[in-house]
Amino acid sequence: MLEVIWHARGGQGAFTAARCLGAAAALSAGA
């Protein structure tokens, strides 16, 4: 398991990046 800490200012940028990273990790783990 890998822990990633996001440092971001307000807005949806960090949320979107974390969601994309999570989706990519889930897809690669299932393959």
C-alpha positions, -999 to +999 in steps of 0.1 A: +000+000+000+012+035-008+003+067+010+001+098-010-003+132+006-016+160-016-007+196-009-031+219-028-049+251-026-086+253-027-106+240-057-112+206-072-077+201-086-063+179-059-096+159-056-096+152-093-059+142-093-064+119-064-095+103-080-076+098-113-047+082-094-070+059-075-088+048-106-055+041-123-042+021-093-074+001-092-072-007-129-035-017-128-041-039-097-070-057-113-050-065-145 
